[in-house]
Amino acid sequence: MHQVSAIAVRAALDVAVAAGLATDEILADLPFDVRSIGKMKVVAWDDYAVVAERMEAACGSPERLQDLLAEFTRPHGRVLRARCSVHS
């Protein structure tokens, strides 16, 4: 089973909250919520992919999501890249 650092999901959710996206809809039927993700170390890759797909849908297009992520992560991009890793 492939996993991704929970830091990546927390970062994505921070962006979603700051952008006013509905995190309840993004996290619907997933095994974590905005609070519990803070206690997790890893998330299943499939769940991470669902978060990404739902954020893209909430933004309206892949390009808008890219713009949003760039806007919110630019100051912290090196830190995020250094701390987010995929585990198998």
Protein Blocks (a to p, Z undefined) as FASTA:
>chain_A
ZZddfklmmmmmmmmmmnopafklmmgoiabdfklmmmpmbdcfklmmmmmmmmmmmnop
aklmmmmmmmmmmmmmmmmmmmpccdZZ
